[in-house]
Amino acid sequence: MMVRITQDEKRPELYWAKLDDGGKRPATMNLNRGSSVYGERLVHQSGQEFRVWDPYRSKLAAAFLKGLEAFAFRPDISVLYLGASSGTTASHVSDLVGSEGVVYCVEFAPRVMRDLVQVCTNRNNMVPILADAQLPESYLIIPQLVDVVYQDVAQPQQAKILVKNAQRFLKPGGTVYLAVKSRSIDVTAKPKQVFQREEKILTQSGFTIVDRITLNPYSADHIFLSAIIGDV
C-alpha cells in the first residue's frame, strides 16, 4: 500500500500519512532514522523518514485523529511524561521535540522499564526515570521546569497525580495532557461520571480545559484532556 506524507498546515512538527484507502494516520519525522520502536511503519519521502503513528497503540495519536486542538510540542521544549510504559507514545513525542528538546520518561514497573531504557538508549533526548508518579519528590533530579506535563497513568486519582506533578515541575503558562481511563479509577461508576470528577479536580486546581475528547473507537472508556493554567 502506498503512503503519502503531508505536513500539518498549522503544526509543522506533525505530519499525516495518507493511505490509498482514503484513511489517514498521524506521523512524525524519525529522530532515530532507520529504526522503529514498536513495529510501526517507516515511510521514506523527499529524503526524510517518517514513522506512521498507530492510534490503537497511542492515545495521543488517537486524540490527534479526533481533533485535538492544543498543540504544545515544539522543537527545543521539555516534557515530563508520566507513565511512559515501553516508550511507544513517548518516542513520537521525542520526534516532535527534536534533538534539542528533552522528554523525561517516568515509569514505575521495572519490567517495562527495561524496554523503555532500550528505546531511550537510541534516542538522546529521552531520559528514563524509574519512579512512582504519585511521588514527584522522588525524581527531583529533573534539572528544570518543563513546558508540558503529559500523563497516561492507569491508576486511581489520575487528575490529582497530574496536578501534583504540574505544581512542582510545570512552567507558568505550560500545558498538561491527561488520558483518563475510567475503569482504572472506579469500575462501579459510569465513565461519564468519572470523567466529570477528574475534570473538576483540574478546574478546581486552576486549570482551564482546552480539549475534551472521547477516544472511541481507539481506546474504550477513555477521555483525553488538554488544559492550561488560568484562562484561555
N, C-alpha and C positions, 0 to 999 in steps of 0.2 A: 504493500500500500504506500502510495506517495504521500509525503507530508510537506506542506509548505509553511515556513515560519514567517510571521509578520510581527513587527514591533508595535506594542500598545501605543496609541497616539498620545495619551496623557501621562503614561508611566513608562518612561524609556527603559527602565530596568526589567520590565516584564514583557514577555513575548507570548505569542499564541501559535500553537501548532494546529493548522487547519487540515483536516483529514479529507480523503476522497469522498467519504460518505456524507460530507456536509457538516460533520461534527467538529468540535474544536476542544483543545486542552490548553491550559497554561503551559508555559515553558520558560526555562531560564538558560542563559548562556553559561556553559560549563566552565567553572573555575579550575577544575581538575581534568583538563582535556584528555580524552581517551579512556576515561573511567566512569562507570555507572556506580550508583550506590545501592540500589535495591532492584536492579534488573530493568530499570526504566529505559525507554528507547532513546538512543542518541541520533540526532539528525544533523547532517552537515550541509551548510548552505553559506555561500558567499565567503568561504574561507573561515567560517566560525562553526563551533559545535554547540548544539543546544540539547538540553535534557527535557523530554516531554514529562510533564508533571501529572501524576496519577491522582485524580480526585477521590478515588476509592481508598487510597493509601495515605492521603494527606487532607486534613480538614481545611487547611489554608487554601489549598488548590480548589477544593470544593467551594469555599467561600468566594474565591475569585470568579469561578464559573457562575455563581449565583448573584453576582453583582456587588461584591464588597467595594465600598467607596473609599474608606480610609486607607491610604497607602503611605506608610511612613518609612518604607525600605528604600534607602538611597545609598549610593557609594559612600564609604568612609564612616558610616554610623556604627554605633554599638548596640547590641541586642542581648538582653538576658532572656534565655529560652528555658522555661521551667517545664520539665517533663519531656526531655529531648529524645527519650527512648533510644532506638538504634540509629537515629540520625536522618531518617527519611525526609521529613519536612525541614529540619534544621540545615540539611545540606543545600536545599534550594534557597533558604534564607542566606546561607553562605554565598551562593552565587549572586543574590540580589545586592548584598552589601559590598561585595568585591574584595580584592586583596588588601585594601587599606581599611576595611571595616573589620569588626570582630563580633563573633557570636559566642557568648558564654553559655555552655550547654550543661544544665543541671539535671542529673538523673540519679535516682535513688537505688535502683536494682543493680546489684553487682554483675549479674549475668548479662543483662542488657548493656551495661557499661562497657563490657569487653568489645561488643560490636561497635559501640559509639566511638571508643578510643581508636579503633581501626579507621573509621571514617575521618576522624579528626587528624590522624597521622598524615593523611593525604591532602589535608586542607589546612593551611597555616593560619587561617582566620577563625578556626573553630577551637574552643578551649573546653575540654571535658572536665566536669566537676562532679565527683561522687558525693552527693549530699541530699538532704531532705528539704524539699521546697517549703515545708512548713517552718523551717528553722533558718531563715536568711542570715542570722547571726553566725551560722556555721560556715558561710562562704564569703566572709568579708575580705578574702584575698582578691576579690574583684577590685581593680585599682581605680575605677572611675564610675561616675554616674552614667546611666545608659539612656539612649534615645527611645528605646522600645522595650517593653516587657511583654513577652509572649508566653501564654500558659496553656498547656494541654496536660493537666494532671488529673487522672481519673480517680479521684477520691473525694470524700465529703469536704465541705467548706471551701469549695473551689474559689469563689469570689473573695473570701476572707484571706486565703493564701495569696491571691494576686494583689490585693490591697496592701498586705503586709510587706510584700516584696517591692511594690511600687513606692511605698512610703520611704523605704530605705535606699532604693537604687535608682529610681526614675528621675530624669532631669525635669525641671519645670517646663511645661509645655510638651512633654513627651506623650507617647501613645501607648495604650495597652490593648492587647488582644486576648480574648478568653474563649476557649472551646469548652462549652458546658455539656457534660454528659449527665443527663437527668438520673439515670439508673445508678450512677456512682454516688449520688447524693441521697436519694430517697426512692427506693423501689416501690413504695406504697403510694406515693403521690403521683398525680398526673404530671406529665412532663411540663405542661404549660405553667402549672403552679410552681414547680421547681425553678423554671426559668425566671419567673417573676420575682421570686425570692432572691435569686442571685443578682439580678439587675438592681433590685432595691438596695442591696448591700453596696454595690458600686456607686449608685447615685447618692446614697447617704454618706458615702466617703468622699464626696466632692467630684465625682466623675460625671461627665455628660456622655451618654450613649450616642454613638455616631451610626453604627451599623448593628442591625439585629437580624440575623439570617438563619433560617432553619436549613439544616444540611441534608435533608431527604432529597434524593434517594441515596446519596453517597454514604451518609452516616445516620443511622436511625436514632431518634430520641436525642439529637444534639442540636444545640444552637450556637452560633458563632457571634461574638460581640466584639466591637471595637469601641474604644472610649478615650476621651482626653480629660485632663483635669480642668475644671471650670466650664465656662460656656463655650459653645461652638462659635 
